[in-house]
Amino acid sequence: MRNIAEVMANGTKEKWDPALSRLLTSLQQAKELPSTEEELGFLSNLLQSKELHALVNVHNKIISNGASDKFFPMLSTSMHVMFDVLEVLAPKTPLSEDCKELFYLLQRPHVQGLLCAHDAIAQKDYYPHLPEIPVEVDEDEETIKIVQLVKSNEPLAGAQNAEPIVGATIKTDEETGKIVIARVMHGGAADRSGLIHVGDEVVEVNSINVEGKTPTDVLSILQNSEGTITFKLIPADGKGNVRESKVRVRAHFDYSAFGDPYIPCKEAGLDFVKGDVLHIVCQDDAYWWQARKEGDRNMRAGLIPSRALQERRIIHDRTQSQTESDNGLCSVSALPVLSCSQSPKSPRCASKPKTKKIMYETAENDDFDREQIATYEEVAKLYPRPGLYRPLVLIGAPGVGRNELKRRLIVTNPDKYKTPIPYTSRAMKPGEVNGKEYHFVTREKMEEDIEATRFIEFGEYKGNLYGTSSESVKALINTNHVCILSPHYQALKMLRIPTLKPYIIYIKPPPLEALKETRNALHARSTFDVNNSRGFTDEEFDDIIKAAARIEFLYGHFFDDVIVNEDLAVAFTQLVAAANRVETEPTWVPASWVQ
């Protein structure tokens, strides 16, 4: 102990850090250390080195200055504030020059990067992540860590059972038979501790050895525990904290965890309905993702079925529905198998002997659309920009009233709302003006443009080609007009692209009896009659309902809004509100549209 005494003697000549002085004192007072004189000398030299004291002094300065008002950040969530400001500014039309400048400035990537860096520093996210110190052990020894957590209303579960405990799930390893951590719920107690990782082997819980026990047995131990729970764990190889992803998705189906017989922990599940936007925080598990509902910033993540798992379920359900349909039963899922009796070049059903509307047959391909399995779609927020309007696309069954709603909307402001002029290969009639009712071109020219996919929809009627050019839609957008479209639903494949960014509104019919009652009360003229000289027949009403159900089943995941056209005045009011909303409020769109 002579070297330590000398160090302490020398320490009186300089101002040593109190913590290091206490270490030296403790080292001197220790009488029985399993160390050699050489090791003690090395330690004492290290503790008295100027380099170590300089590092300690720097550390103390950072800590003391970080706690002072001089360096304390005003807030650590400037990115959230920025998004809040954007949402406040977006609905204000027109914007003042200062507000407009701020609105565009806050969307610049360099400004957002600066605010992100500010938040990282304010939250002290700049500390280096040091690797764990390797521990040398004998071949027969294993590293053990002891973790204590306070019991809370969060799940730890295995098999089909659950008990609110610490925010993790457990399972039996198939190869070793050991109890291991299956997943750690983001935002839960286990995740916040940073001490429990996926793959950790559970050795003891509250001093009770779990060898040979099942997850249900472990749950029983936890259920009977109060207050602090102590885990003895063998760390998993290659563990590490997984950062939350920034992926947002829109759900295209309803989900209830307690109605799912396969979820590993019902209490850990996250319920949602079709249309909800979810923040996917972890996709490590092939079958169960972790997610929060967008906006619930402090909520613990919950389990939802992965895309692959949900697709398998949908395929299974459709197979079952197809079997039921073949056996004479009917279901919504079987609707896509309903086919028209005519050839692909005329997709009218047998119940529609006449039509005065163009048949857009070339894009008709229900087999292709049936393969589109809607589960989740990655989305991002799109902020409106003054003077740059998204086209409004009204989708619905023939006869549901889309064209009348479109006509009324255009009448409210003809200088703002416009519909593209279609192209045709037919000859110009007396009194017609090229570029007013139609753009008149040769059949060869139309066939060439169709082959080059320059039309969003097209078809043949009475030997003449008709179509709507994608360039005419872009021209209206680029001249600061709101382009209004009511195309055949198959045109969505051409319209729903990043360059157009359409806002798709589904015009839905009311139930069959209400549809008959409202149309007959207004003496509505049938759109299936060439001369509009009669009302709708019962067969046509039934066709509208069937076609609407088929469209909703195949394309419902594309709809941004749904308007039920039972009362035309009410439906028109809702359409005007939707048109104003898309101009003034941020909306969720496919993520590829904002990249």
C-alpha positions as a printed NumPy array, in Angstrom:
array([[  0.   ,   0.   ,   0.   ],
       [  3.07 ,   2.247,  -0.068],
       [  2.287,   3.639,  -3.554],
       [ -1.206,   4.653,  -2.514],
       [  0.123,   6.478,   0.529],
       [  2.56 ,   8.346,  -1.672],
       [ -0.24 ,   9.292,  -4.04 ],
       [ -2.315,  10.641,  -1.173],
       [  0.65 ,  12.571,   0.103],
       [  1.226,  14.065,  -3.276],
       [ -2.484,  14.761,  -3.582],
       [ -2.297,  17.333,  -0.84 ],
       [ -0.089,  19.504,  -3.06 ],
       [ -2.711,  19.779,  -5.84 ],
       [ -6.449,  20.244,  -6.039],
       [ -7.744,  16.791,  -6.941],
       [-11.277,  16.006,  -8.038],
       [-13.255,  14.946,  -4.93 ],
       [-14.571,  11.802,  -6.592],
       [-11.075,  10.653,  -7.558],
       [ -9.799,  11.479,  -4.064],
       [-12.501,   9.306,  -2.555],
       [-11.497,   6.479,  -4.857],
       [ -7.883,   6.783,  -3.709],
       [ -8.964,   6.857,  -0.06 ],
       [-11.109,   3.766,  -0.525],
       [ -8.242,   2.036,  -2.248],
       [ -5.93 ,   2.862,   0.65 ],
       [ -8.408,   1.635,   3.258],
       [ -8.967,  -1.678,   1.504],
       [ -6.904,  -4.242,   3.403],
       [ -7.626,  -7.365,   1.432],
       [ -7.566,  -6.798,  -2.302],
       [ -7.036,  -9.726,  -4.686],
       [ -4.461,  -7.67 ,  -6.55 ],
       [ -0.7  ,  -7.529,  -6.859],
       [  1.482,  -4.567,  -5.93 ],
       [  1.984,  -3.981,  -9.639],
       [ -1.761,  -3.739, -10.321],
       [ -2.29 ,  -1.35 ,  -7.394],
       [  0.555,   0.801,  -8.636],
       [ -0.973,   0.965, -12.098],
       [ -4.348,   1.966, -10.656],
       [ -2.865,   4.644,  -8.413],
       [ -0.845,   6.106, -11.294],
       [ -3.992,   6.192, -13.418],
       [ -6.005,   7.966, -10.729],
       [ -3.362,  10.653, -10.256],
       [ -2.695,  11.227, -13.966],
       [ -3.247,  14.742, -15.291],
       [ -5.014,  13.387, -18.38 ],
       [ -7.708,  11.666, -16.331],
       [ -8.203,  14.745, -14.143],
       [ -8.508,  16.925, -17.255],
       [-11.2  ,  14.627, -18.675],
       [-13.071,  14.631, -15.372],
       [-12.922,  18.429, -15.24 ],
       [-14.315,  18.664, -18.806],
       [-17.088,  16.277, -17.876],
       [-17.963,  18.325, -14.789],
       [-18.02 ,  21.533, -16.825],
       [-20.425,  20.031, -19.367],
       [-22.727,  18.767, -16.654],
       [-22.705,  22.032, -14.694],
       [-23.086,  24.24 , -17.774],
       [-25.776,  21.986, -19.215],
       [-27.823,  22.565, -16.089],
       [-27.419,  26.34 , -16.226],
       [-29.923,  28.755, -17.754],
       [-27.283,  29.969, -20.182],
       [-27.186,  26.724, -22.185],
       [-30.585,  25.263, -21.372],
       [-32.709,  24.825, -24.558],
       [-36.071,  26.576, -24.674],
       [-37.682,  23.405, -26.085],
       [-36.625,  20.024, -27.394],
       [-39.475,  19.448, -29.842],
       [-38.991,  22.164, -32.442],
       [-39.849,  19.709, -35.234],
       [-43.3  ,  19.146, -33.692],
       [-43.765,  22.891, -33.393],
       [-42.796,  23.3  , -37.046],
       [-45.435,  20.785, -38.162],
       [-48.019,  22.483, -35.942],
       [-47.202,  25.831, -37.575],
       [-47.566,  24.294, -41.042],
       [-50.978,  22.916, -40.119],
       [-52.05 ,  26.335, -38.819],
       [-50.854,  28.14 , -41.94 ],
       [-52.165,  25.638, -44.471],
       [-55.918,  26.428, -44.051],
       [-55.368,  30.202, -44.282],
       [-56.219,  31.393, -47.776],
       [-54.992,  33.713, -49.068],
       [-51.714,  33.879, -47.172],
       [-49.935,  37.15 , -46.582],
       [-46.486,  37.472, -48.125],
       [-44.8  ,  36.93 , -44.742],
       [-46.921,  33.861, -43.966],
       [-46.369,  32.47 , -47.468],
       [-42.598,  32.91 , -47.097],
       [-42.677,  31.178, -43.704],
       [-44.911,  28.397, -45.066],
       [-42.458,  27.559, -47.869],
       [-39.368,  28.146, -45.697],
       [-40.468,  25.59 , -43.097],
       [-40.828,  22.955, -45.821],
       [-37.25 ,  23.347, -47.025],
       [-35.112,  20.296, -46.169],
       [-32.21 ,  22.416, -44.857],
       [-34.428,  24.188, -42.324],
       [-35.995,  20.928, -41.244],
       [-32.525,  19.386, -40.919],
       [-31.428,  22.296, -38.716],
       [-34.445,  21.897, -36.432],
       [-33.873,  18.136, -36.276],
       [-30.248,  18.715, -35.23 ],
       [-31.413,  21.25 , -32.611],
       [-33.802,  18.685, -31.114],
       [-31.093,  16.012, -31.054],
       [-28.81 ,  18.327, -29.072],
       [-31.615,  19.509, -26.802],
       [-32.533,  15.901, -26.045],
       [-28.83 ,  15.071, -25.548],
       [-28.981,  12.473, -28.291],
       [-25.367,  13.224, -29.165],
       [-23.798,  11.044, -26.472],
       [-21.752,   8.272, -28.082],
       [-23.137,   4.768, -27.879],
       [-20.196,   2.914, -26.386],
       [-19.902,  -0.815, -26.95 ],
       [-20.29 ,  -3.007, -23.928],
       [-17.084,  -3.997, -22.175],
       [-16.269,  -7.581, -23.124],
       [-16.274,  -9.905, -20.171],
       [-13.847, -12.808, -20.14 ],
       [-15.461, -15.868, -18.648],
       [-14.647, -19.497, -18.429],
       [-16.132, -21.771, -21.049],
       [-18.638, -23.16 , -18.552],
       [-19.646, -19.736, -17.211],
       [-22.296, -17.416, -18.617],
       [-22.788, -13.671, -18.259],
       [-25.798, -12.877, -16.107],
       [-27.593,  -9.547, -15.821],
       [-30.105,  -8.658, -13.161],
       [-32.881,  -6.245, -14.133],
       [-35.459,  -4.717, -11.819],
       [-38.652,  -3.193, -13.181],
       [-41.712,  -1.775, -11.472],
       [-44.87 ,  -3.711, -12.247],
       [-47.249,  -1.626, -14.37 ],
       [-50.278,  -1.977, -16.595],
       [-48.327,  -3.288, -19.55 ],
       [-48.335,  -6.802, -20.992],
       [-45.791,  -9.553, -20.669],
       [-47.2  , -12.657, -22.216],
       [-46.699, -15.964, -23.937],
       [-48.955, -18.337, -25.835],
       [-52.542, -17.047, -25.745],
       [-52.478, -15.603, -22.235],
       [-51.639, -12.127, -21.053],
       [-51.102, -10.264, -17.84 ],
       [-50.294,  -6.54 , -17.519],
       [-46.669,  -6.513, -16.365],
       [-43.687,  -4.842, -18.055],
       [-44.298,  -4.355, -21.788],
       [-42.709,  -7.449, -23.36 ],
       [-43.689, -10.9  , -24.597],
       [-42.031, -14.242, -23.858],
       [-41.934, -17.621, -25.56 ],
       [-40.299, -21.017, -25.356],
       [-37.281, -21.319, -27.651],
       [-37.971, -24.216, -30.031],
       [-34.358, -25.436, -30.054],
       [-33.313, -25.048, -26.405],
       [-36.661, -25.191, -24.608],
       [-35.631, -22.114, -22.6  ],
       [-37.901, -19.16 , -21.795],
       [-36.733, -16.174, -23.862],
       [-37.885, -12.627, -24.53 ],
       [-39.876, -12.767, -27.785],
       [-40.329,  -9.037, -28.285],
       [-39.99 ,  -5.769, -26.412],
       [-42.883,  -3.347, -26.882],
       [-41.633,   0.063, -27.984],
       [-42.413,   2.699, -25.403],
       [-43.108,   0.162, -22.646],
       [-41.287,  -0.237, -19.332],
       [-38.92 ,  -2.9  , -20.662],
       [-38.056,  -0.746, -23.664],
       [-37.569,   2.399, -21.576],
       [-35.203,   0.578, -19.255],
       [-32.902,  -0.313, -22.164],
       [-31.903,  -3.454, -20.259],
       [-34.163,  -6.143, -21.725],
       [-33.65 ,  -7.269, -25.319],
       [-35.208,  -9.731, -27.724],
       [-33.563, -13.138, -27.318],
       [-32.53 , -12.673, -23.669],
       [-32.96 , -15.939, -21.777],
       [-35.025, -15.714, -18.595],
       [-33.27 , -17.613, -15.798],
       [-35.128, -16.406, -12.713],
       [-38.097, -14.203, -11.894],
       [-38.171, -12.879,  -8.336],
       [-35.574, -15.507,  -7.325],
       [-37.728, -18.339,  -8.746],
       [-35.891, -20.511, -11.257],
       [-37.921, -20.881, -14.463],
       [-36.014, -23.826, -15.925],
       [-38.47 , -26.382, -17.254],
       [-41.411, -24.011, -16.862],
       [-43.773, -22.819, -19.593],
       [-44.598, -19.187, -20.442],
       [-47.911, -19.701, -18.653],
       [-46.029, -20.733, -15.487],
       [-43.898, -17.587, -15.718],
       [-47.043, -15.503, -16.103],
       [-48.43 , -17.004, -12.931],
       [-45.283, -15.935, -11.081],
       [-45.649, -12.414, -12.448],
       [-49.347, -12.253, -11.617],
       [-48.585, -12.975,  -7.993],
       [-45.783, -10.395,  -7.859],
       [-46.219,  -6.975,  -6.335],
       [-44.139,  -3.827,  -6.758],
       [-40.656,  -4.449,  -8.108],
       [-40.016,  -7.46 , -10.339],
       [-36.476,  -8.811, -10.573],
       [-35.35 , -10.683, -13.675],
       [-32.159, -12.694, -13.935],
       [-31.308, -12.89 , -17.635],
       [-28.639, -14.324, -19.886],
       [-28.023, -11.638, -22.553],
       [-28.705, -12.528, -26.155],
       [-25.867, -12.445, -28.656],
       [-25.765,  -9.428, -30.934],
       [-28.492,  -7.553, -29.103],
       [-28.97 ,  -3.855, -29.526],
       [-31.544,  -1.158, -29.2  ],
       [-33.586,  -0.775, -32.363],
       [-34.489,   2.772, -33.304],
       [-38.11 ,   3.466, -34.092],
       [-38.862,   3.659, -37.793],
       [-40.588,   6.695, -39.238],
       [-42.939,   4.697, -41.465],
       [-46.6  ,   5.723, -41.512],
       [-49.232,   3.553, -43.171],
       [-52.939,   3.812, -43.83 ],
       [-54.849,   0.681, -42.84 ],
       [-57.247,  -0.769, -45.393],
       [-59.042,  -3.147, -43.039],
       [-60.527,  -3.235, -39.534],
       [-58.658,  -5.039, -36.782],
       [-59.595,  -6.116, -33.253],
       [-56.916,  -7.815, -31.16 ],
       [-59.403,  -9.586, -28.887],
       [-61.112, -11.058, -31.944],
       [-57.827, -12.439, -33.276],
       [-57.22 , -16.023, -32.077],
       [-53.591, -15.999, -33.263],
       [-52.146, -12.864, -31.68 ],
       [-49.502, -13.858, -29.086],
       [-50.805, -11.349, -26.529],
       [-54.294,  -9.879, -26.824],
       [-53.612,  -7.128, -24.276],
       [-50.596,  -6.073, -26.34 ],
       [-52.689,  -5.687, -29.506],
       [-53.64 ,  -2.402, -31.134],
       [-57.192,  -2.052, -32.442],
       [-57.833,   0.11 , -35.502],
       [-60.396,   0.657, -38.23 ],
       [-60.08 ,   1.043, -41.966],
       [-58.634,   4.436, -42.833],
       [-56.638,   4.909, -39.622],
       [-53.066,   6.133, -40.071],
       [-50.599,   4.052, -38.062],
       [-46.997,   4.783, -37.087],
       [-45.092,   1.516, -37.625],
       [-42.288,   1.609, -35.063],
       [-40.891,  -1.899, -35.547],
       [-41.086,  -4.462, -38.365],
       [-38.525,  -6.962, -37.074],
       [-41.097,  -9.723, -36.598],
       [-42.266, -11.356, -39.828],
       [-45.822, -11.777, -38.514],
       [-46.414,  -9.085, -35.889],
       [-45.466,  -5.433, -36.283],
       [-45.457,  -2.854, -33.515],
       [-47.403,   0.334, -34.157],
       [-49.049,   3.381, -32.64 ],
       [-51.985,   5.346, -33.951],
       [-50.752,   8.554, -35.519],
       [-51.081,  11.411, -33.054],
       [-50.779,   9.252, -29.922],
       [-47.176,  10.32 , -29.29 ],
       [-46.895,   8.975, -25.754],
       [-48.774,   5.742, -26.259],
       [-46.987,   2.416, -25.894],
       [-46.761,   0.582, -29.195],
       [-49.146,  -2.32 , -29.799],
       [-49.062,  -5.452, -31.944],
       [-50.737,  -5.544, -35.354],
       [-50.594,  -8.222, -38.06 ],
       [-47.778,  -7.684, -40.561],
       [-48.51 ,  -7.081, -44.231],
       [-47.489, -10.653, -45.118],
       [-49.697, -12.162, -42.408],
       [-52.717, -10.054, -43.345],
       [-52.319, -10.833, -47.034],
       [-52.351, -14.556, -46.227],
       [-55.532, -14.069, -44.198],
       [-57.241, -12.16 , -46.999],
       [-56.28 , -14.805, -49.555],
       [-57.691, -17.469, -47.237],
       [-60.932, -15.516, -46.74 ],
       [-61.329, -14.951, -50.476],
       [-60.757, -18.63 , -51.142],
       [-63.464, -19.459, -48.605],
       [-65.784, -16.875, -50.18 ],
       [-65.15 , -18.294, -53.633],
       [-66.024, -21.757, -52.34 ],
       [-69.245, -20.424, -50.807],
       [-70.07 , -18.648, -54.081],
       [-69.526, -21.87 , -56.029],
       [-71.876, -23.598, -53.601],
       [-74.63 , -21.094, -54.294],
       [-73.923, -18.675, -51.418],
       [-73.224, -14.96 , -51.851],
       [-70.831, -12.696, -50.007],
       [-69.197,  -9.312, -50.545],
       [-65.813, -10.994, -50.965],
       [-67.205, -13.035, -53.845],
       [-68.373,  -9.965, -55.745],
       [-65.293,  -9.715, -57.997],
       [-66.164, -13.049, -59.597],
       [-69.346, -11.511, -61.013],
       [-68.575, -11.089, -64.688],
       [-70.321,  -9.491, -67.612],
       [-71.829, -11.718, -70.232],
       [-70.427,  -9.707, -73.117],
       [-66.96 ,  -9.741, -74.591],
       [-64.076,  -7.696, -73.11 ],
       [-64.546,  -5.17 , -75.918],
       [-67.969,  -4.265, -74.547],
       [-68.061,  -4.653, -70.765],
       [-71.756,  -3.953, -70.432],
       [-73.684,  -6.494, -68.407],
       [-76.597,  -8.283, -70.043],
       [-79.031,  -6.267, -67.934],
       [-77.916,  -3.038, -69.65 ],
       [-79.15 ,  -3.252, -73.25 ],
       [-78.548,   0.427, -73.918],
       [-76.039,   3.018, -72.839],
       [-75.28 ,   6.501, -73.985],
       [-71.967,   6.655, -72.121],
       [-68.606,   5.651, -73.507],
       [-67.416,   2.181, -72.603],
       [-63.77 ,   2.285, -71.517],
       [-63.035,  -1.312, -72.284],
       [-59.304,  -1.585, -72.896],
       [-58.39 ,  -1.043, -69.235],
       [-61.032,  -3.51 , -68.043],
       [-59.198,  -6.276, -66.214],
       [-60.873,  -7.566, -63.077],
       [-58.427, -10.445, -62.815],
       [-55.592,  -7.945, -62.418],
       [-57.521,  -5.835, -59.91 ],
       [-58.486,  -8.881, -57.89 ],
       [-54.77 ,  -9.489, -57.302],
       [-54.401,  -6.126, -55.552],
       [-54.595,  -7.175, -51.906],
       [-55.135,  -4.054, -49.834],
       [-53.591,  -4.243, -46.366],
       [-51.39 ,  -1.236, -45.576],
       [-50.22 ,   1.636, -47.763],
       [-47.227,   3.736, -46.764],
       [-48.313,   7.365, -46.554],
       [-46.937,  10.831, -45.816],
       [-48.522,  14.244, -45.298],
       [-49.003,  16.443, -48.341],
       [-49.453,  20.132, -47.596],
       [-51.582,  22.242, -49.948],
       [-49.886,  24.924, -51.992],
       [-51.788,  28.033, -53.071],
       [-52.47 ,  28.04 , -56.788],
       [-51.48 ,  24.4  , -57.3  ],
       [-54.65 ,  22.331, -57.058],
       [-55.077,  18.587, -56.925],
       [-57.602,  17.137, -59.415],
       [-60.873,  15.898, -57.956],
       [-61.866,  12.458, -59.236],
       [-65.448,  11.294, -58.708],
       [-65.68 ,   7.513, -58.856],
       [-68.883,   5.532, -58.71 ],
       [-71.296,   3.2  , -60.453],
       [-73.048,   4.356, -63.644],
       [-76.302,   6.068, -62.695],
       [-75.263,   7.009, -59.153],
       [-75.178,  10.762, -59.932],
       [-71.481,  11.586, -60.37 ],
       [-71.945,  13.694, -63.495],
       [-74.699,  15.77 , -61.944],
       [-72.547,  16.487, -58.897],
       [-69.644,  17.391, -61.17 ],
       [-71.871,  19.711, -63.231],
       [-73.144,  21.519, -60.13 ],
       [-69.641,  21.995, -58.762],
       [-68.379,  23.478, -62.022],
       [-71.343,  25.871, -62.135],
       [-70.368,  27.324, -58.747],
       [-67.124,  28.692, -60.225],
       [-66.582,  27.954, -63.947],
       [-63.303,  29.89 , -63.988],
       [-61.87 ,  27.667, -61.249],
       [-63.432,  24.25 , -61.784],
       [-62.95 ,  22.733, -65.222],
       [-63.17 ,  19.338, -66.834],
       [-60.84 ,  18.27 , -69.678],
       [-62.163,  18.276, -73.212],
       [-62.273,  14.693, -74.574],
       [-60.781,  13.511, -77.856],
       [-62.702,  11.675, -80.562],
       [-62.064,  10.156, -83.966],
       [-65.593,  10.861, -85.273],
       [-66.268,  13.532, -87.837],
       [-67.17 ,  17.015, -86.722],
       [-70.873,  17.807, -86.876],
       [-72.271,  21.098, -88.173],
       [-72.029,  23.812, -85.52 ],
       [-69.309,  22.044, -83.519],
       [-66.028,  23.787, -82.833],
       [-62.77 ,  21.858, -82.559],
       [-61.456,  22.161, -78.999],
       [-64.832,  23.131, -77.514],
       [-66.996,  20.028, -77.28 ],
       [-64.243,  17.672, -78.451],
       [-60.754,  17.609, -79.845],
       [-61.281,  16.045, -83.284],
       [-58.388,  13.888, -84.5  ],
       [-57.954,  11.006, -86.91 ],
       [-58.498,   7.434, -85.826],
       [-54.872,   6.667, -86.667],
       [-53.688,   9.443, -84.361],
       [-55.903,   8.229, -81.499],
       [-54.746,   4.639, -81.944],
       [-51.144,   5.825, -81.877],
       [-51.725,   7.796, -78.636],
       [-53.591,   4.87 , -77.084],
       [-50.671,   2.6  , -77.859],
       [-48.355,   5.154, -76.217],
       [-50.646,   5.215, -73.082],
       [-51.385,   8.923, -73.484],
       [-55.041,   8.451, -72.46 ],
       [-56.248,   7.932, -68.927],
       [-59.389,   6.305, -70.343],
       [-60.678,   5.53 , -73.81 ],
       [-63.159,   3.376, -75.668],
       [-65.155,   2.843, -78.817],
       [-68.777,   3.863, -79.339],
       [-70.677,   3.344, -82.589],
       [-67.439,   2.794, -84.458],
       [-65.695,   5.928, -83.156],
       [-62.976,   6.241, -80.552],
       [-63.331,   8.535, -77.536],
       [-60.88 ,   9.274, -74.77 ],
       [-59.492,  11.65 , -72.167],
       [-55.86 ,  12.643, -72.577],
       [-53.583,  12.68 , -69.556],
       [-51.906,  15.786, -70.999],
       [-55.213,  17.664, -70.937],
       [-55.512,  16.919, -67.226],
       [-51.967,  18.143, -66.586],
       [-52.647,  21.286, -68.642],
       [-55.563,  22.242, -66.372],
       [-53.454,  21.641, -63.256],
       [-50.568,  23.7  , -64.609],
       [-52.885,  26.634, -65.408],
       [-54.104,  26.846, -61.784],
       [-57.472,  25.184, -62.359],
       [-59.162,  22.493, -60.302],
       [-59.582,  19.612, -62.732],
       [-62.854,  17.712, -62.149],
       [-63.102,  14.157, -63.509],
       [-65.787,  11.473, -63.342],
       [-64.065,   8.609, -65.165],
       [-64.701,   4.903, -65.353],
       [-63.289,   3.307, -62.227],
       [-60.68 ,   1.425, -64.248],
       [-59.063,   4.797, -65.044],
       [-57.768,   4.963, -61.453],
       [-54.79 ,   2.878, -62.551],
       [-53.753,   5.732, -64.843],
       [-54.83 ,   8.618, -62.611],
       [-53.452,   7.676, -59.21 ],
       [-49.84 ,   8.657, -59.943],
       [-47.373,  11.1  , -58.311],
       [-47.489,  13.599, -61.17 ],
       [-51.263,  14.124, -60.805],
       [-51.83 ,  13.487, -57.061],
       [-55.625,  13.175, -57.422],
       [-58.081,  13.412, -54.55 ],
       [-60.455,  10.497, -55.114],
       [-64.057,  10.779, -53.908],
       [-66.284,   7.738, -54.057],
       [-69.926,   8.544, -54.79 ],
       [-71.816,   5.748, -53.099],
       [-75.494,   4.885, -53.615],
       [-77.795,   4.582, -50.587],
       [-79.375,   1.195, -49.803],
       [-81.569,  -0.2  , -52.581],
       [-84.942,   0.879, -51.171],
       [-83.686,   4.419, -50.442],
       [-82.165,   4.576, -53.937],
       [-85.507,   3.697, -55.525],
       [-87.465,   6.042, -53.296],
       [-85.267,   9.124, -53.784],
       [-84.871,   8.729, -57.57 ],
       [-88.531,   7.987, -58.205],
       [-89.613,  10.904, -55.988],
       [-87.542,  13.296, -58.13 ],
       [-88.591,  11.601, -61.394],
       [-84.901,  11.052, -62.179],
       [-84.166,  10.124, -65.777],
       [-82.298,   6.892, -66.436],
       [-78.713,   7.397, -67.56 ],
       [-78.897,   4.012, -69.252],
       [-81.442,   5.302, -71.771],
       [-80.033,   6.955, -74.898],
       [-82.676,   9.689, -74.928],
       [-83.125,  10.129, -71.166],
       [-86.835,   9.691, -71.808],
       [-87.705,   7.348, -68.953],
       [-86.984,   6.658, -65.331],
       [-84.805,   3.916, -63.885],
       [-86.118,   0.364, -63.918],
       [-85.904,  -1.913, -60.876],
       [-83.339,  -3.969, -62.748],
       [-81.186,  -0.869, -63.304],
       [-81.417,   0.095, -59.626],
       [-80.251,  -3.393, -58.735],
       [-77.357,  -3.077, -61.212],
       [-76.269,   0.212, -59.607],
       [-76.081,  -1.43 , -56.173],
       [-74.166,  -4.448, -57.492],
       [-71.742,  -2.334, -59.517],
       [-71.125,  -0.032, -56.545],
       [-70.347,  -2.98 , -54.262],
       [-67.968,  -4.375, -56.857],
       [-66.178,  -1.02 , -57.278],
       [-65.893,  -0.518, -53.522],
       [-64.489,  -4.009, -53.051],
       [-61.882,  -3.663, -55.809],
       [-60.895,  -0.02 , -55.359],
       [-62.012,   1.037, -51.887],
       [-58.399,   1.356, -50.711],
       [-57.889,   4.173, -53.237],
       [-60.686,   6.392, -51.92 ],
       [-59.79 ,   9.562, -50.019],
       [-63.412,  10.386, -49.228],
       [-66.844,   8.744, -49.481],
       [-70.096,  10.618, -50.151],
       [-73.426,   8.773, -50.055],
       [-75.659,  10.28 , -52.727],
       [-79.065,   9.756, -51.133],
       [-80.141,  13.393, -51.054],
       [-78.527,  15.277, -53.959],
       [-78.427,  18.611, -52.106],
       [-76.737,  17.07 , -49.07 ],
       [-74.27 ,  15.157, -51.251],
       [-73.412,  18.356, -53.142],
       [-72.785,  20.222, -49.877],
       [-70.425,  17.441, -48.807],
       [-68.654,  17.592, -52.18 ],
       [-68.084,  21.352, -51.841],
       [-66.741,  20.821, -48.306],
       [-64.372,  18.112, -49.569],
       [-63.139,  20.358, -52.391],
       [-62.408,  23.159, -49.911],
       [-60.752,  20.767, -47.481],
       [-58.261,  19.405, -49.977],
       [-57.235,  22.985, -50.842],
       [-56.693,  24.111, -47.263],
       [-55.741,  21.119, -45.091],
       [-52.809,  18.689, -45.205],
       [-53.825,  15.203, -46.284],
       [-52.253,  11.756, -46.15 ],
       [-51.123,  10.542, -49.561],
       [-48.912,   7.688, -50.831],
       [-45.4  ,   8.304, -49.523],
       [-43.954,   8.227, -53.051],
       [-45.938,  11.392, -53.865],
       [-43.922,  13.575, -51.487],
       [-40.458,  12.101, -51.976]])
